[in-house]
Amino acid sequence: MKRFPSIKKNSEFQKVYKGGTSYANRLLIMYVRKSDYPDTRIGISVSKKVGNSVVRHRVTRRIREIFRLHREETYSGLDIVVTARPAAKDSDFKKLESAYWHLCGLHNIRKESK
């Protein structure tokens, strides 16, 4: 089983926060930065303001699955950090997916549909 391409170190998160661009909507904040890696990596941040650990992990799993399903439809060589806002805890999968795609469109990291 292949490892999931994720950002884990605090220093890598800080590089994306400081050197990347950010856009936000009601549910998510997305930071994007070009990276040296050939693959697109994702880092997910969900604070305690969102809810208890069960709720935070549910939101994290949903965001990770959205990224996994649409990885081929975004450009490669990027570092993406997604931060969940407190409103994300009440949202279902489809609303989170719509919010994610909205931010991908603002960042222009979606490949053109054929």
Backbone as a ProteinNet text record, in pm:
[ID]
protein_1_A
[PRIMARY]
MKRFPSIKKNSEFQKVYKGGTSYANRLLIMYVRKSDYPDTRIGISVSKKVGNSVVRHRVTRRIREIFRLHREETYSGLDIVVTARPAAKDSDFKKLESAYWHLCGLHNIRKESK
[TERTIARY]
84.2	0	88.7	58.9	138.6	107.3	208.3	188.6	109	30.6	-48.2	43.5	44.6	135.3	88.4	142.5	95	209.5	173.7	266.5	252.2	362.6	355.4	434.2	546.6	633.6	583.9	601.1	560.3	634	760.3	836.6	779.7	727.8	667.2	535	456.7	334.1	367.1	469.5	506.5	550.7	622.1	663.1	541.6	440	319	242.6	231.3	161	228	360.5	432.4	456.6	482.6	519.5	409	293	185	77.8	-19	-134.4	-252.1	-344.8	-457.9	-588.9	-689.2	-826.8	-913	-1028.4	-1114.1	-1259.6	-1339.2	-1484.2	-1541.5	-1668.9	-1734.2	-1684.9	-1641.8	-1605.2	-1455.2	-1379.2	-1237.4	-1151.3	-1024.2	-920	-816	-771.4	-673.9	-552	-434.9	-306.6	-239.3	-184.8	-120.4	15.7	114.3	250.8	313.8	392.2	468.5	571.9	594.3	692.6	794.4	897.7	1001.4	965.5	861.6	820.5	739.7	753.5	677.2	528.4	493.7	355.6	294.7	163.8	94.8	74.6	113	96.6	-7.7	-73.2	-174.8	-145.8	-172.8	-167.7	-304.1	-355.7	-489.1	-476.9	-537	-532.8	-675.7	-710.2	-843.1	-822.5	-859.9	-833.8	-942	-916.9	-1012.3	-1140	-1138.5	-1259.6	-1366.3	-1324.4	-1418	-1499.6	-1437.5	-1510.1	-1415.2	-1472.5	-1388.6	-1311.9	-1233.5	-1144.7	-1221.3	-1338.1	-1417.3	-1460	-1506.8	-1552.4	-1434.8	-1322.9	-1205.5	-1153.3	-1148.9	-1100.2	-1196.7	-1326.6	-1424.8	-1403.3	-1384.7	-1360.6	-1229.9	-1127.2	-997.8	-1010.9	-1080.6	-1098.5	-1174.1	-1274.7	-1352.3	-1266.8	-1187.7	-1102.1	-997.4	-939.8	-840.4	-901.5	-1024.1	-1091.2	-1125	-1166.8	-1193.3	-1066.2	-954.6	-825.8	-789.6	-808.6	-773.3	-855.5	-984.7	-1072.2	-1042.4	-997.1	-977.7	-831.6	-741.3	-598.2	-557.8	-617.4	-582	-634.6	-731	-792.5	-726.2	-623.2	-549.4	-406.2	-341	-202.4	-111.3	1.1	95.8	208.2	286	397	356.5	249.7	199.9	198.8	211.1	184.2	55.4	-43.1	-172.5	-195.2	-231.6	-271.4	-416.8	-501.6	-643.4	-671.6	-728.7	-767.4	-919.5	-974.2	-1119.8	-1167.4	-1276.6	-1339.4	-1446	-1487.9	-1587	-1717.1	-1756.2	-1878.6	-1866.8	-1744.2	-1723.9	-1776.2	-1789.1	-1833.9	-1978.5	-2060.2	-2200.6	-2225.9	-2121.8	-2137.4	-2122	-2196.5	-2181.8	-2071.1	-2047.9	-1938.5	-1954.2	-2074.1	-2096.8	-2069.5	-2106.2	-2080.1	-1930.7	-1859.8	-1714.6	-1647.3	-1695.3	-1638.8	-1660.6	-1778.8	-1808.9	-1720	-1699.6	-1613.6	-1469.1	-1422.3	-1286.2	-1268	-1364.6	-1354.6	-1364.3	-1442.8	-1451.4	-1314.1	-1244.7	-1112.3	-1009.2	-1019.8	-929.1	-946.8	-1070.3	-1096.6	-1038.6	-1047.4	-990.8	-838.4	-775.6	-630	-582.9	-675.8	-643.6	-554	-586.3	-508	-586.4	-705.9	-785.6	-743.4	-724.1	-695.9	-822.7	-805.5	-921.7	-992.9	-1124.3	-1201.4	-1198.6	-1198.5	-1186	-1319.7
-118.1	0	124.5	217	338.2	432.2	506.3	605.8	723.2	782.8	899.6	1021.5	1099.7	1214.9	1329.9	1336.6	1438.7	1521.9	1639.1	1728.2	1700.3	1669.2	1631.9	1724.9	1775.7	1855.3	1998.9	2055	2192.2	2288.5	2262.7	2351.9	2353.9	2239.2	2234.4	2310.9	2299.4	2377.8	2526.9	2567.3	2708.5	2762.8	2681	2724.3	2754.1	2669.8	2690.8	2812.3	2827.7	2942.8	3073.9	3078.8	3203.5	3228.8	3123.3	3141.6	3115.5	3072.4	3039	3145.8	3122.7	3211.6	3144.4	3223.8	3166.8	3224.9	3138.7	3177.4	3104.4	3160.8	3100.7	3110.1	3020.1	3030.4	2999.4	2972.8	2956	2833.3	2729.2	2602.3	2578.9	2623.7	2588.2	2709.9	2698.4	2791.3	2706.3	2748.6	2670.7	2755.4	2703.9	2764.9	2675.9	2735.9	2659.8	2721.7	2633.8	2677.4	2574	2620.3	2528.4	2456.6	2328.3	2252.8	2187.9	2130.1	2061.8	1915.8	1868.3	1728.9	1711.6	1597.7	1577.7	1555.9	1507	1478.5	1597	1605.5	1705.7	1649	1727	1683.5	1769.6	1712.4	1786.4	1780.6	1890.3	1897.2	1945.8	1883.3	1917.6	1962.9	2076.9	2133.4	2156.8	2094.9	2111.7	2143.2	2263.6	2305.5	2255.5	2273.6	2231.4	2314	2428.3	2509	2436.6	2343.5	2270.7	2171.9	2106.9	2010.8	1918	1812	1715.9	1629	1535.5	1459.4	1376.9	1325.8	1246.7	1333.8	1452.9	1544.6	1590.1	1624.5	1671	1562.6	1439.5	1330.8	1300.4	1315.8	1294.9	1398.3	1523.9	1630	1602.9	1561.3	1531	1417.4	1311.8	1198.7	1239.3	1323	1367.7	1451.4	1542.6	1626.5	1540.6	1445	1356.3	1274.6	1227.8	1149.6	1236.7	1358.9	1450.8	1472.6	1493.8	1510.7	1385.1	1268.5	1142.6	1119.8	1147.9	1125.6	1219.4	1339.2	1440.2	1474.5	1390.4	1420.2	1428	1343.4	1341.5	1465	1535	1650.5	1782.1	1775.7	1895.5	1883.8	1996.7	1997.8	1933.2	1880.2	1815.5	1913	1876.7	1960	2072.6	2052.7	2156.2	2106.1	2198.3	2170.6	2245.7	2172.5	2230.6	2209.9	2316.1	2305.2	2349.9	2261.9	2291.9	2304.1	2416.9	2440.5	2443.9	2363.5	2357.6	2465.1	2530.1	2627.9	2558.6	2618.3	2553.1	2512.9	2582.9	2547.1	2412.8	2363.2	2237.3	2117	2128.4	2013.2	1976.7	2072.3	2047	2015.2	2015	1995.3	1848.7	1809.5	1673.3	1669.1	1550	1528.6	1615.7	1623.9	1698.8	1848.7	1903.8	2046.2	2073	1982.7	1998.4	1983.9	1889.6	1869.5	1993.5	2051.1	2172.2	2288.8	2301.1	2407.3	2386.8	2261.7	2230	2267.2	2228.3	2257.6	2406.6	2478	2622.6	2686.5	2641	2696.5	2653.9	2532	2489.7	2577.8	2614.7	2703.3	2842.5	2894.2	3025.5	3025.2	2914.1	2901.7	2865.6	2834.4	2789.5	2666.4	2568.5	2445.7	2327.9	2355.5	2251.7	2239.3	2115.1	2092.8	2120.1	2166.7	2195.6	2067.1	2069.2	1950.3	1933.7	1808	1780.1	1756.2
0	0	0	-91.9	-101.6	13.9	56.3	162.6	108.5	195.8	157.7	157.1	50.1	41.7	130.8	250.3	342.9	398.5	447.7	514.5	663.2	730	870.3	962.5	914.7	1000.9	1012.5	1131.4	1156.6	1064	1037.4	950	808.1	761.9	628.4	626.4	733.9	745.1	742.1	816.9	824.3	689.4	610.1	476.6	389.6	399.7	319	368.9	501.5	557.2	515.9	524	499	349.7	273.1	133.4	33.7	80.3	-10.8	-16.2	-101.8	-110.8	-40.8	8.4	80.4	31.8	29.5	3.7	105.1	134	235.2	192.6	246.6	237.2	374.3	381.7	511.3	587	516.4	580.4	590.7	492.4	484.6	451.1	487.1	444.1	372.7	255.4	179.3	147.4	182.2	149.6	45.7	-59.7	-166.7	-195.8	-213.6	-244.8	-337.9	-434.3	-520.2	-435.1	-464.8	-387.6	-480	-419.9	-495.5	-519.5	-453.3	-468.1	-596.5	-663.3	-787.3	-762.6	-644.1	-609.2	-535.5	-536.9	-455.9	-317.1	-215.4	-76.9	-8.5	92.4	165.3	314.4	380.8	525.8	573	677	725.8	870.2	899.8	1033.5	1081.2	1194.2	1253.3	1400.7	1443.5	1580.8	1675.8	1803.8	1906	1903.9	1837.6	1824.9	1744.1	1657.9	1573.4	1655.7	1753.1	1835.1	1907.7	1965.9	2036.6	1936.2	1985	1897	1794.3	1830.5	1736	1618.4	1647.7	1543.5	1457.6	1521.2	1446.6	1352.9	1399.5	1314.8	1200.6	1223.8	1116.8	1006.5	1045.1	946.9	872.5	943.3	881.2	780.5	817.3	725.9	600.6	616.6	500.8	406.7	461.4	376.6	305.9	376.6	316.5	202.8	221.2	117.5	-3.7	18.8	-92.2	-172.8	-104.3	-173.1	-251.3	-191.2	-256.3	-382.8	-375.3	-490.2	-606.5	-577	-681.3	-707.1	-660.4	-676.7	-823.3	-907.6	-1049.9	-1123	-1064.3	-1129.1	-1090	-1003.7	-966.5	-1016.7	-1030.2	-1076.1	-972.8	-1019.1	-928.4	-893.8	-792.9	-749.9	-657.7	-582.1	-491.8	-348.2	-255.1	-114.2	-80	-28.7	6.1	154.7	224.7	365.3	373.2	426.6	442.6	591.7	631.4	769.9	776.4	866.8	880.9	977	942	1028.9	1113.3	1223.5	1311	1241.8	1135.8	1064	992.2	973.6	902.1	978.8	1110.8	1189	1160	1118	1089.4	943	861.4	717.6	680.4	579.1	529.1	423.6	369.6	275.9	151.8	97.5	-26.2	-8.6	105.4	129.9	143.3	213.3	225.1	88.6	9.5	-123.1	-210.2	-202.6	-278.6	-233.4	-103	-50.5	-95.3	-94.4	-138.4	-285.8	-370.1	-512.7	-540.5	-462.4	-476.6	-454.5	-348.5	-318.9	-422.8	-474.1	-581.4	-704.5	-732.9	-845.6	-824	-702.1	-672.7	-686.3	-648.2	-658.2	-798.9	-888.2	-1024.5	-1025.2	-942.7	-940.1	-997.3	-1048.9	-1114.4	-1258.6	-1304.2	-1444.4	-1524	-1643.9	-1728.7	-1765.5	-1760.2	-1796.5	-1948	-1990.5	-2133.9	-2197.3
[MASK]
++++++++++++++++++++++++++++++++++++++++++++++++++++++++++++++++++++++++++++++++++++++++++++++++++++++++++++++++++

